Amino acid sequence: MKRLIQRAAALTAALCLAAACMAPVYAETANTEKEENVYVSLAGDGSVADIYIVNMFALDGKTEIRDYGAYSSVRNLTSEADISLDGDSVTVSAEAGTFYYQGNLKDAQLPWNISVAYMLDGKNVAADELAGANGHLVISGSVTKNKLAEIPWYAAEKPTVFISVANPFHLYDVPMVPVCINTYNGSREAIRQAVEKITGKSEFKGNSPVDAFCGMWDTRL
């Protein structure tokens, strides 16, 4: 039997998805645009091990950044300045230049289901069993659509109202909803006011202090 491998380790893959949200953030100066890159680490069997976003800001001067994201933790990748995560709100002080921070997503899903299987000398083996093994290795993979990532799929079929709580940029993730109510924060009073307006007890008033459309054309349709 031809020796094809000497050592094999668990397969990992990184997917880089450019997400040009260009969402504005609070700053001491004018609103500042940001860029996002999404990185995905896969386990040996193709399941998602970790998803994190690297956020980049091009700053003209010292800026107090306030950003938002559904993160379990955040990390300053540029300086020694403290970075704070309070709910979905991220705050950090940054100097002029390019500033990066990493946000580790919680309960995130890919739009695909990825599966990787290994067969060594005709027998199915797990990825962690391959280290130090010899023999004929066959690696097969499959990618299928993740229907859970399509939620809310029903938005175009049934009357749907999306209520954004504590994240003014939610519309970026669900541009297909016909009606979006932005409460801006998740306080008890904000939720009470939203319920009153939905039930017709009071009128919708005021303007969002940030671009809830995230600079995207499809969120305005």
Buried (B, 14 or more C-beta within 10 A) or exposed (E): EEEEEEEBEBBEBEBEEEEEBBBBBBBEEEEBBBBBBBBBEBBBBBEBBBBBBBBBBEBEEEBEBBBBBBBEEBBBEBBEEEBEBEEBBBBBBBEEEEBBBBBBBEEBEBEBBBEBBBBBEEEEBEBEBBEEBBBEBEEEEEEEEEEEEEEEEEBEEEEBEBBBBBBBBBBBBBBBBEEBBBBBBEEEEBBEBBEEBBEEEEEEEEEEEBBBBBBBEEBEE
